Amino acid sequence: MCWKSVSVLKLSDLNETDTEECVIIGTLFKHQQLKPNILKEISEELKLVPQPQHTHFVSDSDELILEDELQRIPLHGNIDIHNQVTGVVVAIKGTPVGNGKFKVSDVCYATPVFNPRTTLSNNENKQVVFLSGINTAMFQKPILPQLYSLIQLLTGWLGESEDLEEGSHIVRIVIVGNTIRNVPKEKITILSNKDNATQADLEAMDLADRILTDFVSSIEVDLMPGEFDPANTTLPQQPLHPCLFPEASKYSTFHPVTNPYIFEMEGKLLMGTSGQPVSDIAKFSNLSNPLDILEYTLRCGHVAPTAPDTLACYPFYDNDPMIIESCPDVYFTGNQSKFETKTIEIEKDKNVRLISVPDFFSSRTVAILNLSTLECHSLVVEDLTEER
């Protein structure tokens, strides 16, 4: 994108009588009547004013505003309000119009660039498995046989010759959050029977430890915290404490990591989250497909633009760790409804692989990425132990 001979102005320098095109830079703020409000929630609890329940907060009354350090200005024109969210830093080209508004003709995002990698690939056919939403708190459901079948497949103890061949190339498993549970606890259940709830949590943690031990005894495992795991709720989430997994933590192949998580393997940069930013953006925009949301956040150069507005985030003073400074080769999100993947072009001949990792508890599916080619496919797991 090239904007030649266009002056860059601060919002305070805009003149409504000036009809020449200019560029303004700032942060988007989306005013939404349906957005959750703590005062409305208190009123609802006190039964003062009944409030309708919403899971999607987009309406035709939404208004998009650009703000900088000094002031703000409403936007209209060539910009889709419903496909934007609060917190995105943009450059807007257009003209000021009456009533203190700005007519948009074009938009430029702070898209990251590809930086040189520190390691080089040896062109081996190495693969990474992405797994999310194990949900050991619901182990009494029929998920367990498929889970143990997956363990045996990935560790080379089960499958046909082609399965064993593929398994031999797997060098790492990334568990993308919600290992313990993938839904919040029911408050009523906790309050009515605390002892049983505590015992159930202990059993879920013990099962997770045994599952992780089976994995790490044969392969490197990166464990990311999820929205409903026993970790801090604000982003970035810190690694789950090793004491939660006394057996698995004995192995050097066990790596509790942060969420979001960024790492480099075989000359490729991989980055992703456990799904909270994607779910939050889906609530406050008409972007519903996880891959479209991943592409949007990547082109915006920010993993979680809606934090801290509608997504809990730790306050950083000097820097923002959610900013994407170097464009990754692979960008993934966990705990989605189904497996999806595609590639997008960020620069000329520079592509990024986007991956939507499904919730394993409901889908019985994992994603497998080839680090050499960046090809990605799904693996649906059945209870193979019954066939033996």
KOLROKE-318067 format. One record per residue (C-alpha): residue number from 1; residue in one letter; x, y, z. Coordinates in Angstrom, 3 decimals. Example, Ala and Ser with C-alpha at 12.3 -4.5 7.8 and 13.67 -1.06 7.14 Angstrom:
% KOLROKE-318067
balum 1 | torpa a | east 12.300 | north -4.500 | up 7.800
balum 2 | torpa s | east 13.670 | north -1.060 | up 7.140
% end
This chain:
% KOLROKE-318067
balum 1 | torpa m | east 0.000 | north 0.000 | up 0.000
balum 2 | torpa c | east 1.410 | north 3.363 | up -1.027
balum 3 | torpa w | east -0.129 | north 6.729 | up -0.168
balum 4 | torpa k | east 1.892 | north 9.401 | up -1.977
balum 5 | torpa s | east 1.557 | north 13.149 | up -1.493
balum 6 | torpa v | east -0.834 | north 12.802 | up 1.421
balum 7 | torpa s | east -0.167 | north 14.774 | up 4.593
balum 8 | torpa v | east -0.262 | north 13.064 | up 7.998
balum 9 | torpa l | east -2.197 | north 15.061 | up 10.597
balum 10 | torpa k | east -3.063 | north 14.774 | up 14.257
balum 11 | torpa l | east -6.748 | north 14.738 | up 15.095
balum 12 | torpa s | east -6.373 | north 18.146 | up 16.726
balum 13 | torpa d | east -5.059 | north 19.563 | up 13.425
balum 14 | torpa l | east -8.092 | north 18.546 | up 11.369
balum 15 | torpa n | east -10.110 | north 21.339 | up 9.801
balum 16 | torpa e | east -13.656 | north 20.602 | up 8.692
balum 17 | torpa t | east -13.428 | north 23.267 | up 5.998
balum 18 | torpa d | east -10.437 | north 21.507 | up 4.421
balum 19 | torpa t | east -11.571 | north 19.004 | up 1.776
balum 20 | torpa e | east -8.137 | north 17.645 | up 0.868
balum 21 | torpa e | east -7.339 | north 14.024 | up 1.649
balum 22 | torpa c | east -5.102 | north 13.401 | up 4.636
balum 23 | torpa v | east -3.957 | north 10.542 | up 6.863
balum 24 | torpa i | east -4.727 | north 10.257 | up 10.558
balum 25 | torpa i | east -3.288 | north 7.645 | up 12.924
balum 26 | torpa g | east -4.827 | north 6.326 | up 16.103
balum 27 | torpa t | east -6.555 | north 3.479 | up 17.909
balum 28 | torpa l | east -9.990 | north 2.214 | up 16.977
balum 29 | torpa f | east -12.717 | north 2.280 | up 19.603
balum 30 | torpa k | east -16.014 | north 0.583 | up 18.892
balum 31 | torpa h | east -18.982 | north 2.030 | up 20.754
balum 32 | torpa q | east -21.548 | north -0.756 | up 21.236
balum 33 | torpa q | east -24.835 | north -0.447 | up 23.079
balum 34 | torpa l | east -24.955 | north -4.203 | up 23.700
balum 35 | torpa k | east -21.477 | north -4.421 | up 25.186
balum 36 | torpa p | east -21.517 | north -5.850 | up 28.745
balum 37 | torpa n | east -21.422 | north -3.141 | up 31.382
balum 38 | torpa i | east -20.700 | north -3.700 | up 35.064
balum 39 | torpa l | east -23.329 | north -1.126 | up 36.088
balum 40 | torpa k | east -25.932 | north -2.939 | up 34.021
balum 41 | torpa e | east -24.899 | north -6.228 | up 35.586
balum 42 | torpa i | east -25.287 | north -4.783 | up 39.100
balum 43 | torpa s | east -28.699 | north -3.423 | up 38.154
balum 44 | torpa e | east -29.666 | north -6.856 | up 36.903
balum 45 | torpa e | east -28.537 | north -8.523 | up 40.131
balum 46 | torpa l | east -30.559 | north -6.022 | up 42.181
balum 47 | torpa k | east -33.521 | north -6.556 | up 39.830
balum 48 | torpa l | east -33.724 | north -2.865 | up 39.057
balum 49 | torpa v | east -33.802 | north -3.066 | up 35.256
balum 50 | torpa p | east -34.072 | north -6.434 | up 33.475
balum 51 | torpa q | east -31.274 | north -6.812 | up 30.939
balum 52 | torpa p | east -31.471 | north -9.105 | up 27.898
balum 53 | torpa q | east -28.929 | north -11.910 | up 27.700
balum 54 | torpa h | east -26.524 | north -11.713 | up 24.748
balum 55 | torpa t | east -23.680 | north -13.844 | up 23.445
balum 56 | torpa h | east -23.088 | north -11.655 | up 20.368
balum 57 | torpa f | east -22.882 | north -7.921 | up 20.978
balum 58 | torpa v | east -23.065 | north -6.477 | up 17.448
balum 59 | torpa s | east -25.957 | north -4.209 | up 16.457
balum 60 | torpa d | east -26.780 | north -1.676 | up 13.736
balum 61 | torpa s | east -26.281 | north 1.131 | up 16.251
balum 62 | torpa d | east -22.551 | north 0.390 | up 16.630
balum 63 | torpa e | east -20.255 | north 3.334 | up 16.010
balum 64 | torpa l | east -16.548 | north 3.277 | up 15.110
balum 65 | torpa i | east -14.301 | north 5.974 | up 16.549
balum 66 | torpa l | east -10.610 | north 6.772 | up 16.069
balum 67 | torpa e | east -8.789 | north 8.243 | up 19.054
balum 68 | torpa d | east -5.260 | north 9.490 | up 19.720
balum 69 | torpa e | east -3.581 | north 11.062 | up 22.735
balum 70 | torpa l | east -5.727 | north 14.197 | up 22.581
balum 71 | torpa q | east -9.153 | north 13.545 | up 21.124
balum 72 | torpa r | east -11.375 | north 11.250 | up 19.070
balum 73 | torpa i | east -13.360 | north 11.400 | up 15.854
balum 74 | torpa p | east -16.196 | north 9.204 | up 14.487
balum 75 | torpa l | east -15.499 | north 7.294 | up 11.279
balum 76 | torpa h | east -17.724 | north 6.385 | up 8.355
balum 77 | torpa g | east -17.280 | north 5.542 | up 4.716
balum 78 | torpa n | east -15.104 | north 2.782 | up 3.273
balum 79 | torpa i | east -14.663 | north 0.791 | up 6.474
balum 80 | torpa d | east -16.777 | north -2.122 | up 7.704
balum 81 | torpa i | east -17.729 | north -1.260 | up 11.275
balum 82 | torpa h | east -18.948 | north -4.758 | up 12.092
balum 83 | torpa n | east -15.638 | north -6.357 | up 11.054
balum 84 | torpa q | east -13.552 | north -4.111 | up 13.306
balum 85 | torpa v | east -12.878 | north -4.283 | up 17.039
balum 86 | torpa t | east -11.630 | north -1.958 | up 19.757
balum 87 | torpa g | east -7.874 | north -1.696 | up 20.269
balum 88 | torpa v | east -6.547 | north -1.884 | up 16.709
balum 89 | torpa v | east -3.953 | north 0.745 | up 15.749
balum 90 | torpa v | east -4.542 | north 1.964 | up 12.194
balum 91 | torpa a | east -3.706 | north 4.685 | up 9.708
balum 92 | torpa i | east -6.822 | north 6.093 | up 8.042
balum 93 | torpa k | east -6.846 | north 7.969 | up 4.730
balum 94 | torpa g | east -9.824 | north 10.177 | up 4.022
balum 95 | torpa t | east -11.313 | north 13.634 | up 4.393
balum 96 | torpa p | east -12.913 | north 15.476 | up 7.329
balum 97 | torpa v | east -16.598 | north 16.238 | up 6.861
balum 98 | torpa g | east -19.216 | north 18.127 | up 8.792
balum 99 | torpa n | east -20.406 | north 17.321 | up 12.317
balum 100 | torpa g | east -16.902 | north 16.389 | up 13.434
balum 101 | torpa k | east -16.769 | north 13.144 | up 11.415
balum 102 | torpa f | east -14.140 | north 11.670 | up 9.108
balum 103 | torpa k | east -14.958 | north 9.973 | up 5.797
balum 104 | torpa v | east -12.688 | north 6.960 | up 5.255
balum 105 | torpa s | east -11.338 | north 6.087 | up 1.806
balum 106 | torpa d | east -8.671 | north 3.550 | up 2.810
balum 107 | torpa v | east -7.247 | north 1.789 | up 5.871
balum 108 | torpa c | east -3.696 | north 0.642 | up 6.631
balum 109 | torpa y | east -2.872 | north -1.773 | up 9.470
balum 110 | torpa a | east 0.411 | north -2.251 | up 11.333
balum 111 | torpa t | east 1.101 | north -5.606 | up 9.696
balum 112 | torpa p | east 4.357 | north -7.208 | up 10.941
balum 113 | torpa v | east 7.205 | north -8.078 | up 8.593
balum 114 | torpa f | east 9.255 | north -11.252 | up 8.297
balum 115 | torpa n | east 12.546 | north -11.039 | up 10.169
balum 116 | torpa p | east 15.531 | north -13.369 | up 9.633
balum 117 | torpa r | east 15.346 | north -16.570 | up 11.671
balum 118 | torpa t | east 18.145 | north -17.586 | up 14.016
balum 119 | torpa t | east 18.176 | north -21.254 | up 12.969
balum 120 | torpa l | east 18.125 | north -23.067 | up 9.666
balum 121 | torpa s | east 15.995 | north -26.056 | up 8.724
balum 122 | torpa n | east 17.797 | north -29.292 | up 7.937
balum 123 | torpa n | east 14.926 | north -30.240 | up 5.576
balum 124 | torpa e | east 13.989 | north -33.309 | up 7.563
balum 125 | torpa n | east 10.357 | north -34.349 | up 7.500
balum 126 | torpa k | east 9.673 | north -33.300 | up 11.098
balum 127 | torpa q | east 6.141 | north -32.802 | up 12.367
balum 128 | torpa v | east 4.418 | north -31.011 | up 15.243
balum 129 | torpa v | east 1.085 | north -32.101 | up 16.725
balum 130 | torpa f | east -1.370 | north -29.499 | up 18.058
balum 131 | torpa l | east -3.841 | north -30.785 | up 20.648
balum 132 | torpa s | east -6.319 | north -28.765 | up 22.719
balum 133 | torpa g | east -9.309 | north -29.225 | up 25.005
balum 134 | torpa i | east -8.478 | north -32.607 | up 26.560
balum 135 | torpa n | east -10.869 | north -31.811 | up 29.442
balum 136 | torpa t | east -9.844 | north -34.446 | up 32.001
balum 137 | torpa a | east -12.539 | north -33.136 | up 34.381
balum 138 | torpa m | east -15.023 | north -35.039 | up 32.195
balum 139 | torpa f | east -12.986 | north -38.262 | up 32.083
balum 140 | torpa q | east -16.044 | north -40.388 | up 32.838
balum 141 | torpa k | east -17.303 | north -39.629 | up 29.336
balum 142 | torpa p | east -16.313 | north -41.921 | up 26.444
balum 143 | torpa i | east -13.404 | north -39.649 | up 25.499
balum 144 | torpa l | east -10.841 | north -41.663 | up 27.428
balum 145 | torpa p | east -10.415 | north -44.641 | up 25.036
balum 146 | torpa q | east -9.795 | north -42.274 | up 22.105
balum 147 | torpa l | east -7.342 | north -40.292 | up 24.204
balum 148 | torpa y | east -5.309 | north -43.368 | up 25.079
balum 149 | torpa s | east -5.445 | north -44.450 | up 21.436
balum 150 | torpa l | east -3.990 | north -41.055 | up 20.521
balum 151 | torpa i | east -1.202 | north -41.470 | up 23.070
balum 152 | torpa q | east -0.284 | north -44.878 | up 21.677
balum 153 | torpa l | east -0.443 | north -43.615 | up 18.079
balum 154 | torpa l | east 1.820 | north -40.642 | up 18.715
balum 155 | torpa t | east 4.289 | north -42.621 | up 20.813
balum 156 | torpa g | east 4.550 | north -45.467 | up 18.295
balum 157 | torpa w | east 2.800 | north -48.254 | up 20.221
balum 158 | torpa l | east -0.266 | north -48.599 | up 18.023
balum 159 | torpa g | east -1.282 | north -48.376 | up 14.365
balum 160 | torpa e | east -0.496 | north -49.726 | up 10.930
balum 161 | torpa s | east 2.884 | north -49.345 | up 9.247
balum 162 | torpa e | east 1.920 | north -45.990 | up 7.722
balum 163 | torpa d | east 0.798 | north -44.744 | up 11.152
balum 164 | torpa l | east 4.105 | north -45.810 | up 12.651
balum 165 | torpa e | east 5.955 | north -44.112 | up 9.800
balum 166 | torpa e | east 4.133 | north -40.818 | up 10.404
balum 167 | torpa g | east 4.571 | north -41.129 | up 14.163
balum 168 | torpa s | east 8.313 | north -41.492 | up 13.764
balum 169 | torpa h | east 8.483 | north -37.959 | up 12.323
balum 170 | torpa i | east 6.623 | north -36.305 | up 15.213
balum 171 | torpa v | east 9.121 | north -34.304 | up 17.265
balum 172 | torpa r | east 6.864 | north -32.225 | up 19.486
balum 173 | torpa i | east 3.324 | north -32.018 | up 20.857
balum 174 | torpa v | east 1.879 | north -28.596 | up 21.664
balum 175 | torpa i | east -1.103 | north -28.855 | up 24.032
balum 176 | torpa v | east -3.027 | north -25.657 | up 23.370
balum 177 | torpa g | east -4.907 | north -25.119 | up 26.633
balum 178 | torpa n | east -7.961 | north -26.420 | up 28.517
balum 179 | torpa t | east -6.270 | north -29.634 | up 29.559
balum 180 | torpa i | east -8.221 | north -29.866 | up 32.823
balum 181 | torpa r | east -11.584 | north -28.536 | up 31.681
balum 182 | torpa n | east -13.030 | north -26.732 | up 28.672
balum 183 | torpa v | east -16.078 | north -25.164 | up 30.330
balum 184 | torpa p | east -16.427 | north -23.161 | up 33.549
balum 185 | torpa k | east -17.638 | north -24.820 | up 36.715
balum 186 | torpa e | east -21.244 | north -24.408 | up 37.723
balum 187 | torpa k | east -21.255 | north -22.060 | up 40.738
balum 188 | torpa i | east -24.321 | north -23.753 | up 42.231
balum 189 | torpa t | east -22.643 | north -27.160 | up 42.139
balum 190 | torpa i | east -19.515 | north -25.825 | up 43.824
balum 191 | torpa l | east -21.410 | north -24.104 | up 46.620
balum 192 | torpa s | east -23.764 | north -27.011 | up 47.292
balum 193 | torpa n | east -21.091 | north -29.706 | up 47.444
balum 194 | torpa k | east -17.584 | north -28.311 | up 47.902
balum 195 | torpa d | east -16.019 | north -31.592 | up 49.025
balum 196 | torpa n | east -17.120 | north -33.500 | up 45.914
balum 197 | torpa a | east -16.078 | north -30.610 | up 43.666
balum 198 | torpa t | east -12.609 | north -30.528 | up 45.236
balum 199 | torpa q | east -12.240 | north -34.302 | up 44.906
balum 200 | torpa a | east -13.281 | north -34.139 | up 41.262
balum 201 | torpa d | east -10.629 | north -31.466 | up 40.606
balum 202 | torpa l | east -7.947 | north -33.584 | up 42.252
balum 203 | torpa e | east -8.916 | north -36.591 | up 40.151
balum 204 | torpa a | east -8.864 | north -34.462 | up 36.991
balum 205 | torpa m | east -5.382 | north -33.156 | up 37.827
balum 206 | torpa d | east -4.137 | north -36.675 | up 38.582
balum 207 | torpa l | east -5.486 | north -37.956 | up 35.255
balum 208 | torpa a | east -3.873 | north -35.044 | up 33.417
balum 209 | torpa d | east -0.558 | north -35.852 | up 35.092
balum 210 | torpa r | east -0.783 | north -39.492 | up 33.975
balum 211 | torpa i | east -1.661 | north -38.528 | up 30.417
balum 212 | torpa l | east 1.197 | north -36.021 | up 30.215
balum 213 | torpa t | east 3.587 | north -38.587 | up 31.686
balum 214 | torpa d | east 2.661 | north -41.022 | up 28.907
balum 215 | torpa f | east 3.423 | north -38.323 | up 26.348
balum 216 | torpa v | east 6.650 | north -36.904 | up 27.811
balum 217 | torpa s | east 8.159 | north -40.349 | up 28.331
balum 218 | torpa s | east 8.570 | north -40.523 | up 24.543
balum 219 | torpa i | east 8.306 | north -37.035 | up 23.070
balum 220 | torpa e | east 8.785 | north -33.318 | up 23.788
balum 221 | torpa v | east 5.597 | north -31.658 | up 25.075
balum 222 | torpa d | east 4.797 | north -27.954 | up 25.417
balum 223 | torpa l | east 1.836 | north -27.369 | up 27.757
balum 224 | torpa m | east -0.025 | north -24.073 | up 27.379
balum 225 | torpa p | east -2.605 | north -22.933 | up 29.949
balum 226 | torpa g | east -6.175 | north -22.365 | up 28.789
balum 227 | torpa e | east -9.125 | north -20.243 | up 29.816
balum 228 | torpa f | east -10.419 | north -22.795 | up 32.336
balum 229 | torpa d | east -7.124 | north -24.299 | up 33.502
balum 230 | torpa p | east -5.719 | north -23.581 | up 37.016
balum 231 | torpa a | east -3.701 | north -20.541 | up 35.907
balum 232 | torpa n | east -4.078 | north -16.770 | up 36.079
balum 233 | torpa t | east -7.086 | north -15.620 | up 34.068
balum 234 | torpa t | east -5.458 | north -12.480 | up 32.643
balum 235 | torpa l | east -3.406 | north -12.592 | up 29.461
balum 236 | torpa p | east -0.578 | north -13.347 | up 29.104
balum 237 | torpa q | east -1.183 | north -16.495 | up 31.143
balum 238 | torpa q | east 1.851 | north -17.816 | up 32.980
balum 239 | torpa p | east 2.963 | north -21.465 | up 32.684
balum 240 | torpa l | east 1.102 | north -24.028 | up 34.763
balum 241 | torpa h | east 3.179 | north -24.778 | up 37.847
balum 242 | torpa p | east 5.169 | north -28.057 | up 37.620
balum 243 | torpa c | east 3.931 | north -29.098 | up 41.068
balum 244 | torpa l | east 0.513 | north -29.669 | up 39.510
balum 245 | torpa f | east 2.051 | north -32.533 | up 37.519
balum 246 | torpa p | east 4.430 | north -34.316 | up 39.913
balum 247 | torpa e | east 5.169 | north -37.274 | up 37.632
balum 248 | torpa a | east 5.321 | north -35.517 | up 34.260
balum 249 | torpa s | east 7.557 | north -32.769 | up 35.652
balum 250 | torpa k | east 10.272 | north -35.351 | up 36.395
balum 251 | torpa y | east 10.989 | north -35.521 | up 32.650
balum 252 | torpa s | east 13.156 | north -32.968 | up 30.863
balum 253 | torpa t | east 10.823 | north -33.268 | up 27.872
balum 254 | torpa f | east 7.978 | north -31.575 | up 29.797
balum 255 | torpa h | east 7.773 | north -27.839 | up 29.109
balum 256 | torpa p | east 5.045 | north -25.701 | up 30.735
balum 257 | torpa v | east 4.842 | north -22.526 | up 28.614
balum 258 | torpa t | east 2.884 | north -19.285 | up 28.450
balum 259 | torpa n | east -0.289 | north -18.330 | up 26.590
balum 260 | torpa p | east 0.217 | north -16.723 | up 24.072
balum 261 | torpa y | east 3.155 | north -18.889 | up 23.087
balum 262 | torpa i | east 5.832 | north -18.163 | up 20.495
balum 263 | torpa f | east 8.712 | north -20.460 | up 19.648
balum 264 | torpa e | east 11.099 | north -21.352 | up 16.843
balum 265 | torpa m | east 11.700 | north -24.814 | up 15.356
balum 266 | torpa e | east 13.628 | north -25.887 | up 12.304
balum 267 | torpa g | east 13.944 | north -22.316 | up 11.077
balum 268 | torpa k | east 10.197 | north -21.693 | up 11.403
balum 269 | torpa l | east 8.552 | north -19.261 | up 13.822
balum 270 | torpa l | east 5.321 | north -20.553 | up 15.386
balum 271 | torpa m | east 2.888 | north -18.508 | up 17.470
balum 272 | torpa g | east -0.553 | north -19.073 | up 18.924
balum 273 | torpa t | east -3.037 | north -18.793 | up 21.762
balum 274 | torpa s | east -5.435 | north -21.077 | up 23.589
balum 275 | torpa g | east -8.390 | north -19.370 | up 21.920
balum 276 | torpa q | east -9.478 | north -16.523 | up 24.223
balum 277 | torpa p | east -8.681 | north -13.648 | up 21.778
balum 278 | torpa v | east -10.477 | north -15.433 | up 18.938
balum 279 | torpa s | east -13.573 | north -16.115 | up 21.048
balum 280 | torpa d | east -13.665 | north -12.523 | up 22.297
balum 281 | torpa i | east -13.389 | north -10.977 | up 18.832
balum 282 | torpa a | east -16.175 | north -13.284 | up 17.602
balum 283 | torpa k | east -18.463 | north -11.839 | up 20.305
balum 284 | torpa f | east -17.876 | north -8.195 | up 19.370
balum 285 | torpa s | east -17.734 | north -8.374 | up 15.580
balum 286 | torpa n | east -19.254 | north -10.227 | up 12.644
balum 287 | torpa l | east -16.027 | north -12.162 | up 12.202
balum 288 | torpa s | east -17.006 | north -15.705 | up 13.160
balum 289 | torpa n | east -14.561 | north -18.004 | up 11.381
balum 290 | torpa p | east -11.416 | north -18.613 | up 13.518
balum 291 | torpa l | east -9.146 | north -18.414 | up 10.472
balum 292 | torpa d | east -10.612 | north -15.036 | up 9.453
balum 293 | torpa i | east -10.037 | north -13.755 | up 12.999
balum 294 | torpa l | east -6.462 | north -15.075 | up 12.993
balum 295 | torpa e | east -5.826 | north -13.296 | up 9.694
balum 296 | torpa y | east -7.368 | north -10.089 | up 11.037
balum 297 | torpa t | east -5.230 | north -10.059 | up 14.193
balum 298 | torpa l | east -2.116 | north -10.921 | up 12.204
balum 299 | torpa r | east -2.648 | north -8.089 | up 9.742
balum 300 | torpa c | east -3.365 | north -5.774 | up 12.683
balum 301 | torpa g | east -0.080 | north -6.836 | up 14.272
balum 302 | torpa h | east -1.667 | north -7.650 | up 17.627
balum 303 | torpa v | east -2.572 | north -11.019 | up 19.160
balum 304 | torpa a | east -5.369 | north -9.682 | up 21.390
balum 305 | torpa p | east -6.503 | north -6.186 | up 20.325
balum 306 | torpa t | east -9.660 | north -6.302 | up 22.488
balum 307 | torpa a | east -7.578 | north -6.611 | up 25.681
balum 308 | torpa p | east -8.055 | north -5.008 | up 28.167
balum 309 | torpa d | east -11.368 | north -3.578 | up 26.926
balum 310 | torpa t | east -13.356 | north -6.839 | up 26.931
balum 311 | torpa l | east -10.598 | north -9.405 | up 27.512
balum 312 | torpa a | east -8.727 | north -9.516 | up 30.819
balum 313 | torpa c | east -5.079 | north -8.514 | up 30.407
balum 314 | torpa y | east -2.267 | north -7.666 | up 32.799
balum 315 | torpa p | east -1.453 | north -3.924 | up 32.602
balum 316 | torpa f | east 1.968 | north -3.294 | up 31.047
balum 317 | torpa y | east 3.423 | north 0.190 | up 31.291
balum 318 | torpa d | east 6.452 | north 0.293 | up 28.981
balum 319 | torpa n | east 5.642 | north -2.328 | up 26.356
balum 320 | torpa d | east 2.868 | north -4.542 | up 25.057
balum 321 | torpa p | east 3.866 | north -8.231 | up 24.779
balum 322 | torpa m | east 0.824 | north -8.896 | up 22.588
balum 323 | torpa i | east 2.271 | north -6.903 | up 19.689
balum 324 | torpa i | east 3.429 | north -9.143 | up 16.825
balum 325 | torpa e | east 6.871 | north -7.751 | up 16.075
balum 326 | torpa s | east 8.011 | north -10.501 | up 13.688
balum 327 | torpa c | east 5.581 | north -12.223 | up 11.364
balum 328 | torpa p | east 5.360 | north -15.955 | up 12.178
balum 329 | torpa d | east 5.413 | north -18.790 | up 9.677
balum 330 | torpa v | east 2.621 | north -20.559 | up 11.586
balum 331 | torpa y | east -0.186 | north -18.884 | up 13.550
balum 332 | torpa f | east -2.587 | north -21.116 | up 15.478
balum 333 | torpa t | east -5.470 | north -20.965 | up 17.921
balum 334 | torpa g | east -6.813 | north -23.723 | up 20.142
balum 335 | torpa n | east -10.181 | north -24.938 | up 21.465
balum 336 | torpa q | east -12.189 | north -24.301 | up 18.325
balum 337 | torpa s | east -15.244 | north -26.222 | up 17.108
balum 338 | torpa k | east -13.483 | north -27.864 | up 14.167
balum 339 | torpa f | east -10.175 | north -28.218 | up 12.349
balum 340 | torpa e | east -9.496 | north -25.664 | up 9.623
balum 341 | torpa t | east -6.357 | north -24.394 | up 7.953
balum 342 | torpa k | east -5.254 | north -22.106 | up 5.143
balum 343 | torpa t | east -2.297 | north -20.002 | up 4.021
balum 344 | torpa i | east -2.307 | north -16.251 | up 3.496
balum 345 | torpa e | east 0.238 | north -14.032 | up 1.768
balum 346 | torpa i | east 1.654 | north -11.263 | up 3.967
balum 347 | torpa e | east 4.529 | north -10.205 | up 1.734
balum 348 | torpa k | east 5.465 | north -11.193 | up -1.792
balum 349 | torpa d | east 6.318 | north -14.916 | up -1.713
balum 350 | torpa k | east 5.952 | north -14.863 | up 2.097
balum 351 | torpa n | east 3.055 | north -16.969 | up 3.356
balum 352 | torpa v | east 1.705 | north -17.744 | up 6.820
balum 353 | torpa r | east -0.017 | north -21.011 | up 7.725
balum 354 | torpa l | east -3.144 | north -20.434 | up 9.849
balum 355 | torpa i | east -4.444 | north -23.346 | up 11.947
balum 356 | torpa s | east -7.668 | north -23.716 | up 13.896
balum 357 | torpa v | east -6.988 | north -26.500 | up 16.427
balum 358 | torpa p | east -10.223 | north -28.275 | up 17.414
balum 359 | torpa d | east -11.402 | north -29.095 | up 20.906
balum 360 | torpa f | east -10.331 | north -32.740 | up 21.295
balum 361 | torpa f | east -13.055 | north -33.631 | up 23.794
balum 362 | torpa s | east -15.840 | north -32.917 | up 21.297
balum 363 | torpa s | east -14.071 | north -33.551 | up 17.977
balum 364 | torpa r | east -11.560 | north -36.392 | up 18.711
balum 365 | torpa t | east -9.298 | north -34.492 | up 16.299
balum 366 | torpa v | east -5.738 | north -33.133 | up 16.390
balum 367 | torpa a | east -3.775 | north -31.059 | up 13.871
balum 368 | torpa i | east -0.446 | north -32.258 | up 12.456
balum 369 | torpa l | east 1.981 | north -29.767 | up 10.876
balum 370 | torpa n | east 4.918 | north -30.643 | up 8.625
balum 371 | torpa l | east 7.702 | north -28.203 | up 9.545
balum 372 | torpa s | east 9.468 | north -28.558 | up 6.206
balum 373 | torpa t | east 6.535 | north -27.862 | up 3.885
balum 374 | torpa l | east 4.146 | north -26.193 | up 6.379
balum 375 | torpa e | east 1.432 | north -28.517 | up 5.118
balum 376 | torpa c | east -1.150 | north -29.273 | up 7.802
balum 377 | torpa h | east -3.766 | north -32.003 | up 8.114
balum 378 | torpa s | east -6.093 | north -33.367 | up 10.760
balum 379 | torpa l | east -6.057 | north -36.750 | up 12.489
balum 380 | torpa v | east -9.376 | north -38.103 | up 13.767
balum 381 | torpa v | east -8.833 | north -40.651 | up 16.530
balum 382 | torpa e | east -11.014 | north -43.689 | up 17.081
balum 383 | torpa d | east -10.895 | north -46.227 | up 19.894
balum 384 | torpa l | east -8.314 | north -48.426 | up 18.217
balum 385 | torpa t | east -7.746 | north -50.481 | up 21.338
balum 386 | torpa e | east -11.036 | north -52.331 | up 20.778
balum 387 | torpa e | east -9.712 | north -53.764 | up 17.501
balum 388 | torpa r | east -6.772 | north -55.471 | up 19.137
% end
